[in-house]
């Protein structure tokens, strides 16, 4: 189990949330949202397809050093 806390600025903010049919406030303005979640199962994802191994990048050759003029 984990507890997630979502600050108002990342949730509904100063708007809050009202029921559109009744006008009743569901989530008040500036409310922190708190969720308790629990992972109850995990389904395996698709197997990754084999990808070709990347070819090595060529090493950069050193640039010539400018010679000083007399």
mmCIF file as gemmi writes it, N, C-alpha and C atoms, coordinates in Angstrom:
data_model
loop_
_atom_site.group_PDB
_atom_site.id
_atom_site.type_symbol
_atom_site.label_atom_id
_atom_site.label_alt_id
_atom_site.label_comp_id
_atom_site.label_asym_id
_atom_site.label_entity_id
_atom_site.label_seq_id
_atom_site.pdbx_PDB_ins_code
_atom_site.Cartn_x
_atom_site.Cartn_y
_atom_site.Cartn_z
_atom_site.occupancy
_atom_site.B_iso_or_equiv
_atom_site.pdbx_formal_charge
_atom_site.auth_seq_id
_atom_site.auth_asym_id
_atom_site.pdbx_PDB_model_num
ATOM 1 N N . UNK Axp A 1 ? 0.846 -1.184 0 1 0 ? 1 A 1
ATOM 2 C CA . UNK Axp A 1 ? 0 0 0 1 0 ? 1 A 1
ATOM 3 C C . UNK Axp A 1 ? 0.883 1.237 0 1 0 ? 1 A 1
ATOM 4 N N . UNK Axp A 2 ? 0.398 2.262 -0.649 1 0 ? 2 A 1
ATOM 5 C CA . UNK Axp A 2 ? 1.073 3.558 -0.679 1 0 ? 2 A 1
ATOM 6 C C . UNK Axp A 2 ? 0.021 4.647 -0.527 1 0 ? 2 A 1
ATOM 7 N N . UNK Axp A 3 ? 0.458 5.762 0.014 1 0 ? 3 A 1
ATOM 8 C CA . UNK Axp A 3 ? -0.411 6.918 0.168 1 0 ? 3 A 1
ATOM 9 C C . UNK Axp A 3 ? 0.138 8.03 -0.724 1 0 ? 3 A 1
ATOM 10 N N . UNK Axp A 4 ? -0.681 8.489 -1.664 1 0 ? 4 A 1
ATOM 11 C CA . UNK Axp A 4 ? -0.284 9.572 -2.565 1 0 ? 4 A 1
ATOM 12 C C . UNK Axp A 4 ? -0.969 10.852 -2.126 1 0 ? 4 A 1
ATOM 13 N N . UNK Axp A 5 ? -0.205 11.915 -2.027 1 0 ? 5 A 1
ATOM 14 C CA . UNK Axp A 5 ? -0.737 13.211 -1.646 1 0 ? 5 A 1
ATOM 15 C C . UNK Axp A 5 ? -0.501 14.171 -2.808 1 0 ? 5 A 1
ATOM 16 N N . UNK Axp A 6 ? -1.578 14.694 -3.362 1 0 ? 6 A 1
ATOM 17 C CA . UNK Axp A 6 ? -1.516 15.605 -4.504 1 0 ? 6 A 1
ATOM 18 C C . UNK Axp A 6 ? -1.879 16.998 -4.007 1 0 ? 6 A 1
ATOM 19 N N . UNK Axp A 7 ? -0.924 17.95 -4.052 1 0 ? 7 A 1
ATOM 20 C CA . UNK Axp A 7 ? -1.248 19.3 -3.592 1 0 ? 7 A 1
ATOM 21 C C . UNK Axp A 7 ? -2.29 19.957 -4.503 1 0 ? 7 A 1
ATOM 22 N N . UNK Axp A 8 ? -3.006 20.913 -3.956 1 0 ? 8 A 1
ATOM 23 C CA . UNK Axp A 8 ? -4.087 21.58 -4.691 1 0 ? 8 A 1
ATOM 24 C C . UNK Axp A 8 ? -3.618 22.146 -6.025 1 0 ? 8 A 1
ATOM 25 N N . UNK Axp A 9 ? -2.404 22.683 -6.066 1 0 ? 9 A 1
ATOM 26 C CA . UNK Axp A 9 ? -1.895 23.289 -7.305 1 0 ? 9 A 1
ATOM 27 C C . UNK Axp A 9 ? -1.781 22.265 -8.43 1 0 ? 9 A 1
ATOM 28 N N . UNK Axp A 10 ? -1.616 20.982 -8.09 1 0 ? 10 A 1
ATOM 29 C CA . UNK Axp A 10 ? -1.527 19.936 -9.108 1 0 ? 10 A 1
ATOM 30 C C . UNK Axp A 10 ? -2.845 19.178 -9.262 1 0 ? 10 A 1
ATOM 31 N N . UNK Axp A 11 ? -3.828 19.513 -8.429 1 0 ? 11 A 1
ATOM 32 C CA . UNK Axp A 11 ? -5.139 18.869 -8.496 1 0 ? 11 A 1
ATOM 33 C C . UNK Axp A 11 ? -6.154 19.81 -9.121 1 0 ? 11 A 1
ATOM 34 N N . UNK Axp A 12 ? -7.195 20.159 -8.358 1 0 ? 12 A 1
ATOM 35 C CA . UNK Axp A 12 ? -8.26 21.022 -8.867 1 0 ? 12 A 1
ATOM 36 C C . UNK Axp A 12 ? -8.027 22.498 -8.582 1 0 ? 12 A 1
ATOM 37 N N . UNK Axp A 13 ? -6.993 22.814 -7.796 1 0 ? 13 A 1
ATOM 38 C CA . UNK Axp A 13 ? -6.638 24.203 -7.534 1 0 ? 13 A 1
ATOM 39 C C . UNK Axp A 13 ? -7.746 24.981 -6.853 1 0 ? 13 A 1
ATOM 40 N N . UNK Axp A 14 ? -7.837 26.263 -7.182 1 0 ? 14 A 1
ATOM 41 C CA . UNK Axp A 14 ? -8.828 27.133 -6.54 1 0 ? 14 A 1
ATOM 42 C C . UNK Axp A 14 ? -10.232 26.911 -7.107 1 0 ? 14 A 1
ATOM 43 N N . UNK Axp A 15 ? -10.355 26.129 -8.171 1 0 ? 15 A 1
ATOM 44 C CA . UNK Axp A 15 ? -11.666 25.865 -8.772 1 0 ? 15 A 1
ATOM 45 C C . UNK Axp A 15 ? -12.472 24.845 -7.981 1 0 ? 15 A 1
ATOM 46 N N . UNK Axp A 16 ? -11.789 23.841 -7.423 1 0 ? 16 A 1
ATOM 47 C CA . UNK Axp A 16 ? -12.517 22.766 -6.767 1 0 ? 16 A 1
ATOM 48 C C . UNK Axp A 16 ? -13.295 21.976 -7.805 1 0 ? 16 A 1
ATOM 49 N N . UNK Axp A 17 ? -14.248 21.186 -7.339 1 0 ? 17 A 1
ATOM 50 C CA . UNK Axp A 17 ? -15.077 20.398 -8.26 1 0 ? 17 A 1
ATOM 51 C C . UNK Axp A 17 ? -16.486 20.318 -7.699 1 0 ? 17 A 1
ATOM 52 N N . UNK Axp A 18 ? -17.467 20.621 -8.547 1 0 ? 18 A 1
ATOM 53 C CA . UNK Axp A 18 ? -18.867 20.523 -8.127 1 0 ? 18 A 1
ATOM 54 C C . UNK Axp A 18 ? -19.594 19.516 -9.005 1 0 ? 18 A 1
ATOM 55 N N . UNK Axp A 19 ? -20.666 18.962 -8.475 1 0 ? 19 A 1
ATOM 56 C CA . UNK Axp A 19 ? -21.515 18.056 -9.243 1 0 ? 19 A 1
ATOM 57 C C . UNK Axp A 19 ? -22.312 18.924 -10.209 1 0 ? 19 A 1
ATOM 58 N N . UNK Axp A 20 ? -22.232 18.659 -11.493 1 0 ? 20 A 1
ATOM 59 C CA . UNK Axp A 20 ? -22.885 19.516 -12.49 1 0 ? 20 A 1
ATOM 60 C C . UNK Axp A 20 ? -24.405 19.435 -12.419 1 0 ? 20 A 1
ATOM 61 N N . UNK Axp A 21 ? -24.943 18.322 -11.942 1 0 ? 21 A 1
ATOM 62 C CA . UNK Axp A 21 ? -26.401 18.182 -11.866 1 0 ? 21 A 1
ATOM 63 C C . UNK Axp A 21 ? -26.975 18.869 -10.638 1 0 ? 21 A 1
ATOM 64 N N . UNK Axp A 22 ? -26.301 18.738 -9.5 1 0 ? 22 A 1
ATOM 65 C CA . UNK Axp A 22 ? -26.864 19.277 -8.252 1 0 ? 22 A 1
ATOM 66 C C . UNK Axp A 22 ? -26.208 20.579 -7.811 1 0 ? 22 A 1
ATOM 67 N N . UNK Axp A 23 ? -25.016 20.877 -8.315 1 0 ? 23 A 1
ATOM 68 C CA . UNK Axp A 23 ? -24.295 22.067 -7.887 1 0 ? 23 A 1
ATOM 69 C C . UNK Axp A 23 ? -23.602 21.873 -6.548 1 0 ? 23 A 1
ATOM 70 N N . UNK Axp A 24 ? -23.694 20.673 -6 1 0 ? 24 A 1
ATOM 71 C CA . UNK Axp A 24 ? -23.085 20.363 -4.703 1 0 ? 24 A 1
ATOM 72 C C . UNK Axp A 24 ? -21.566 20.278 -4.85 1 0 ? 24 A 1
ATOM 73 N N . UNK Axp A 25 ? -20.845 20.835 -3.874 1 0 ? 25 A 1
ATOM 74 C CA . UNK Axp A 25 ? -19.383 20.801 -3.899 1 0 ? 25 A 1
ATOM 75 C C . UNK Axp A 25 ? -18.922 19.388 -3.578 1 0 ? 25 A 1
ATOM 76 N N . UNK Axp A 26 ? -18.138 18.809 -4.483 1 0 ? 26 A 1
ATOM 77 C CA . UNK Axp A 26 ? -17.592 17.469 -4.275 1 0 ? 26 A 1
ATOM 78 C C . UNK Axp A 26 ? -16.187 17.574 -3.699 1 0 ? 26 A 1
ATOM 79 N N . UNK Axp A 27 ? -15.378 18.43 -4.301 1 0 ? 27 A 1
ATOM 80 C CA . UNK Axp A 27 ? -14.014 18.68 -3.825 1 0 ? 27 A 1
ATOM 81 C C . UNK Axp A 27 ? -13.892 20.18 -3.617 1 0 ? 27 A 1
ATOM 82 N N . UNK Axp A 28 ? -13.665 20.617 -2.381 1 0 ? 28 A 1
ATOM 83 C CA . UNK Axp A 28 ? -13.594 22.054 -2.126 1 0 ? 28 A 1
ATOM 84 C C . UNK Axp A 28 ? -12.372 22.699 -2.771 1 0 ? 28 A 1
ATOM 85 N N . UNK Axp A 29 ? -12.442 24.01 -3.027 1 0 ? 29 A 1
ATOM 86 C CA . UNK Axp A 29 ? -11.285 24.711 -3.587 1 0 ? 29 A 1
ATOM 87 C C . UNK Axp A 29 ? -10.057 24.55 -2.693 1 0 ? 29 A 1
ATOM 88 N N . UNK Axp A 30 ? -8.891 24.497 -3.317 1 0 ? 30 A 1
ATOM 89 C CA . UNK Axp A 30 ? -7.593 24.392 -2.633 1 0 ? 30 A 1
ATOM 90 C C . UNK Axp A 30 ? -7.466 23.153 -1.748 1 0 ? 30 A 1
ATOM 91 N N . UNK Axp A 31 ? -8.146 22.075 -2.127 1 0 ? 31 A 1
ATOM 92 C CA . UNK Axp A 31 ? -8.083 20.835 -1.351 1 0 ? 31 A 1
ATOM 93 C C . UNK Axp A 31 ? -6.883 20 -1.783 1 0 ? 31 A 1
ATOM 94 N N . UNK Axp A 32 ? -6.196 19.42 -0.806 1 0 ? 32 A 1
ATOM 95 C CA . UNK Axp A 32 ? -5.144 18.454 -1.083 1 0 ? 32 A 1
ATOM 96 C C . UNK Axp A 32 ? -5.826 17.11 -1.301 1 0 ? 32 A 1
ATOM 97 N N . UNK Axp A 33 ? -5.477 16.435 -2.395 1 0 ? 33 A 1
ATOM 98 C CA . UNK Axp A 33 ? -6.075 15.135 -2.694 1 0 ? 33 A 1
ATOM 99 C C . UNK Axp A 33 ? -5.19 14.048 -2.099 1 0 ? 33 A 1
ATOM 100 N N . UNK Axp A 34 ? -5.784 13.114 -1.374 1 0 ? 34 A 1
ATOM 101 C CA . UNK Axp A 34 ? -5.029 12.023 -0.758 1 0 ? 34 A 1
ATOM 102 C C . UNK Axp A 34 ? -5.643 10.705 -1.217 1 0 ? 34 A 1
ATOM 103 N N . UNK Axp A 35 ? -4.797 9.847 -1.791 1 0 ? 35 A 1
ATOM 104 C CA . UNK Axp A 35 ? -5.24 8.547 -2.28 1 0 ? 35 A 1
ATOM 105 C C . UNK Axp A 35 ? -4.419 7.456 -1.614 1 0 ? 35 A 1
ATOM 106 N N . UNK Axp A 36 ? -5.092 6.43 -1.123 1 0 ? 36 A 1
ATOM 107 C CA . UNK Axp A 36 ? -4.397 5.246 -0.632 1 0 ? 36 A 1
ATOM 108 C C . UNK Axp A 36 ? -4.573 4.187 -1.712 1 0 ? 36 A 1
ATOM 109 N N . UNK Axp A 37 ? -3.461 3.693 -2.244 1 0 ? 37 A 1
ATOM 110 C CA . UNK Axp A 37 ? -3.532 2.725 -3.333 1 0 ? 37 A 1
ATOM 111 C C . UNK Axp A 37 ? -2.825 1.438 -2.929 1 0 ? 37 A 1
ATOM 112 N N . UNK Axp A 38 ? -3.253 0.345 -3.544 1 0 ? 38 A 1
ATOM 113 C CA . UNK Axp A 38 ? -2.646 -0.954 -3.278 1 0 ? 38 A 1
ATOM 114 C C . UNK Axp A 38 ? -2.576 -1.716 -4.594 1 0 ? 38 A 1
ATOM 115 N N . UNK Axp A 39 ? -1.415 -2.248 -4.906 1 0 ? 39 A 1
ATOM 116 C CA . UNK Axp A 39 ? -1.237 -3.073 -6.094 1 0 ? 39 A 1
ATOM 117 C C . UNK Axp A 39 ? -1.715 -4.474 -5.745 1 0 ? 39 A 1
ATOM 118 N N . UNK Axp A 40 ? -2.753 -4.939 -6.431 1 0 ? 40 A 1
ATOM 119 C CA . UNK Axp A 40 ? -3.308 -6.248 -6.107 1 0 ? 40 A 1
ATOM 120 C C . UNK Axp A 40 ? -2.901 -7.325 -7.101 1 0 ? 40 A 1
ATOM 121 N N . UNK Axp A 41 ? -2.505 -6.94 -8.306 1 0 ? 41 A 1
ATOM 122 C CA . UNK Axp A 41 ? -2.003 -7.921 -9.27 1 0 ? 41 A 1
ATOM 123 C C . UNK Axp A 41 ? -1.143 -7.202 -10.294 1 0 ? 41 A 1
ATOM 124 N N . UNK Axp A 42 ? -0.369 -7.999 -10.986 1 0 ? 42 A 1
ATOM 125 C CA . UNK Axp A 42 ? 0.525 -7.46 -12.002 1 0 ? 42 A 1
ATOM 126 C C . UNK Axp A 42 ? 0.506 -8.407 -13.185 1 0 ? 42 A 1
ATOM 127 N N . UNK Axp A 43 ? 0.124 -7.907 -14.342 1 0 ? 43 A 1
ATOM 128 C CA . UNK Axp A 43 ? 0.087 -8.729 -15.55 1 0 ? 43 A 1
ATOM 129 C C . UNK Axp A 43 ? 1.393 -8.554 -16.305 1 0 ? 43 A 1
ATOM 130 N N . UNK Axp A 44 ? 1.942 -9.652 -16.829 1 0 ? 44 A 1
ATOM 131 C CA . UNK Axp A 44 ? 3.184 -9.511 -17.594 1 0 ? 44 A 1
ATOM 132 C C . UNK Axp A 44 ? 2.927 -8.728 -18.877 1 0 ? 44 A 1
ATOM 133 N N . UNK Axp A 45 ? 3.874 -7.894 -19.235 1 0 ? 45 A 1
ATOM 134 C CA . UNK Axp A 45 ? 3.765 -7.105 -20.453 1 0 ? 45 A 1
ATOM 135 C C . UNK Axp A 45 ? 4.241 -7.906 -21.649 1 0 ? 45 A 1
ATOM 136 N N . UNK Axp A 46 ? 4.134 -7.339 -22.84 1 0 ? 46 A 1
ATOM 137 C CA . UNK Axp A 46 ? 4.614 -8.041 -24.033 1 0 ? 46 A 1
ATOM 138 C C . UNK Axp A 46 ? 6.13 -8.208 -23.976 1 0 ? 46 A 1
ATOM 139 N N . UNK Axp A 47 ? 6.591 -9.307 -24.553 1 0 ? 47 A 1
ATOM 140 C CA . UNK Axp A 47 ? 8.036 -9.543 -24.596 1 0 ? 47 A 1
ATOM 141 C C . UNK Axp A 47 ? 8.674 -8.535 -25.534 1 0 ? 47 A 1
ATOM 142 N N . UNK Axp A 48 ? 9.793 -7.968 -25.138 1 0 ? 48 A 1
ATOM 143 C CA . UNK Axp A 48 ? 10.45 -7.012 -26.037 1 0 ? 48 A 1
ATOM 144 C C . UNK Axp A 48 ? 11.004 -7.734 -27.256 1 0 ? 48 A 1
ATOM 145 N N . UNK Axp A 49 ? 10.852 -7.112 -28.419 1 0 ? 49 A 1
ATOM 146 C CA . UNK Axp A 49 ? 11.397 -7.72 -29.631 1 0 ? 49 A 1
ATOM 147 C C . UNK Axp A 49 ? 12.902 -7.501 -29.645 1 0 ? 49 A 1
ATOM 148 N N . UNK Axp A 50 ? 13.628 -8.509 -30.121 1 0 ? 50 A 1
ATOM 149 C CA . UNK Axp A 50 ? 15.091 -8.336 -30.141 1 0 ? 50 A 1
ATOM 150 C C . UNK Axp A 50 ? 15.47 -7.204 -31.086 1 0 ? 50 A 1
ATOM 151 N N . UNK Axp A 51 ? 16.282 -6.313 -30.605 1 0 ? 51 A 1
ATOM 152 C CA . UNK Axp A 51 ? 16.716 -5.198 -31.443 1 0 ? 51 A 1
ATOM 153 C C . UNK Axp A 51 ? 18.178 -5.412 -31.804 1 0 ? 51 A 1
ATOM 154 N N . UNK Axp A 52 ? 18.561 -4.983 -32.983 1 0 ? 52 A 1
ATOM 155 C CA . UNK Axp A 52 ? 19.97 -5.149 -33.369 1 0 ? 52 A 1
ATOM 156 C C . UNK Axp A 52 ? 20.861 -4.334 -32.447 1 0 ? 52 A 1
ATOM 157 N N . UNK Axp A 53 ? 22.007 -4.906 -32.133 1 0 ? 53 A 1
ATOM 158 C CA . UNK Axp A 53 ? 22.925 -4.177 -31.256 1 0 ? 53 A 1
ATOM 159 C C . UNK Axp A 53 ? 23.497 -2.992 -32.02 1 0 ? 53 A 1
ATOM 160 N N . UNK Axp A 54 ? 23.598 -1.86 -31.359 1 0 ? 54 A 1
ATOM 161 C CA . UNK Axp A 54 ? 24.11 -0.665 -32.056 1 0 ? 54 A 1
ATOM 162 C C . UNK Axp A 54 ? 25.575 -0.848 -32.433 1 0 ? 54 A 1
ATOM 163 N N . UNK Axp A 55 ? 25.901 -0.356 -33.62 1 0 ? 55 A 1
ATOM 164 C CA . UNK Axp A 55 ? 27.297 -0.442 -34.05 1 0 ? 55 A 1
ATOM 165 C C . UNK Axp A 55 ? 28.093 0.615 -33.295 1 0 ? 55 A 1
ATOM 166 N N . UNK Axp A 56 ? 29.337 0.3 -32.986 1 0 ? 56 A 1
ATOM 167 C CA . UNK Axp A 56 ? 30.131 1.274 -32.227 1 0 ? 56 A 1
ATOM 168 C C . UNK Axp A 56 ? 30.336 2.556 -33.022 1 0 ? 56 A 1
ATOM 169 N N . UNK Axp A 57 ? 30.275 3.66 -32.328 1 0 ? 57 A 1
ATOM 170 C CA . UNK Axp A 57 ? 30.494 4.959 -32.969 1 0 ? 57 A 1
ATOM 171 C C . UNK Axp A 57 ? 31.981 5.136 -33.23 1 0 ? 57 A 1
ATOM 172 N N . UNK Axp A 58 ? 32.322 5.704 -34.375 1 0 ? 58 A 1
ATOM 173 C CA . UNK Axp A 58 ? 33.75 5.944 -34.624 1 0 ? 58 A 1
ATOM 174 C C . UNK Axp A 58 ? 34.284 6.989 -33.65 1 0 ? 58 A 1
ATOM 175 N N . UNK Axp A 59 ? 35.513 6.804 -33.218 1 0 ? 59 A 1
ATOM 176 C CA . UNK Axp A 59 ? 36.124 7.774 -32.306 1 0 ? 59 A 1
ATOM 177 C C . UNK Axp A 59 ? 36.44 9.036 -33.083 1 0 ? 59 A 1
ATOM 178 N N . UNK Axp A 60 ? 36.205 10.174 -32.467 1 0 ? 60 A 1
ATOM 179 C CA . UNK Axp A 60 ? 36.54 11.419 -33.173 1 0 ? 60 A 1
ATOM 180 C C . UNK Axp A 60 ? 38.056 11.535 -33.317 1 0 ? 60 A 1
ATOM 181 N N . UNK Axp A 61 ? 38.46 11.946 -34.501 1 0 ? 61 A 1
ATOM 182 C CA . UNK Axp A 61 ? 39.902 12.114 -34.708 1 0 ? 61 A 1
ATOM 183 C C . UNK Axp A 61 ? 40.31 13.472 -34.156 1 0 ? 61 A 1
ATOM 184 N N . UNK Axp A 62 ? 41.495 13.543 -33.577 1 0 ? 62 A 1
ATOM 185 C CA . UNK Axp A 62 ? 41.919 14.822 -33 1 0 ? 62 A 1
ATOM 186 C C . UNK Axp A 62 ? 42.092 15.873 -34.089 1 0 ? 62 A 1
ATOM 187 N N . UNK Axp A 63 ? 41.674 17.079 -33.775 1 0 ? 63 A 1
ATOM 188 C CA . UNK Axp A 63 ? 41.824 18.153 -34.754 1 0 ? 63 A 1
ATOM 189 C C . UNK Axp A 63 ? 43.258 18.671 -34.696 1 0 ? 63 A 1
ATOM 190 N N . UNK Axp A 64 ? 43.787 19.067 -35.846 1 0 ? 64 A 1
ATOM 191 C CA . UNK Axp A 64 ? 45.177 19.557 -35.849 1 0 ? 64 A 1
ATOM 192 C C . UNK Axp A 64 ? 45.302 20.835 -35.018 1 0 ? 64 A 1
ATOM 193 N N . UNK Axp A 65 ? 46.419 20.973 -34.341 1 0 ? 65 A 1
ATOM 194 C CA . UNK Axp A 65 ? 46.675 22.159 -33.526 1 0 ? 65 A 1
ATOM 195 C C . UNK Axp A 65 ? 47.247 23.239 -34.437 1 0 ? 65 A 1
ATOM 196 N N . UNK Axp A 66 ? 46.679 24.431 -34.377 1 0 ? 66 A 1
ATOM 197 C CA . UNK Axp A 66 ? 47.229 25.489 -35.239 1 0 ? 66 A 1
ATOM 198 C C . UNK Axp A 66 ? 48.659 25.827 -34.815 1 0 ? 66 A 1
ATOM 199 N N . UNK Axp A 67 ? 49.492 26.015 -35.819 1 0 ? 67 A 1
ATOM 200 C CA . UNK Axp A 67 ? 50.887 26.365 -35.502 1 0 ? 67 A 1
ATOM 201 C C . UNK Axp A 67 ? 50.99 27.871 -35.312 1 0 ? 67 A 1
ATOM 202 N N . UNK Axp A 68 ? 51.91 28.267 -34.461 1 0 ? 68 A 1
ATOM 203 C CA . UNK Axp A 68 ? 52.096 29.695 -34.189 1 0 ? 68 A 1
ATOM 204 C C . UNK Axp A 68 ? 52.969 30.294 -35.284 1 0 ? 68 A 1
ATOM 205 N N . UNK Axp A 69 ? 52.61 31.464 -35.75 1 0 ? 69 A 1
ATOM 206 C CA . UNK Axp A 69 ? 53.419 32.165 -36.754 1 0 ? 69 A 1
ATOM 207 C C . UNK Axp A 69 ? 54.516 32.947 -36.044 1 0 ? 69 A 1
ATOM 208 N N . UNK Axp A 70 ? 55.712 33.011 -36.659 1 0 ? 70 A 1
ATOM 209 C CA . UNK Axp A 70 ? 56.787 33.791 -36.016 1 0 ? 70 A 1
ATOM 210 C C . UNK Axp A 70 ? 56.551 35.264 -36.054 1 0 ? 70 A 1
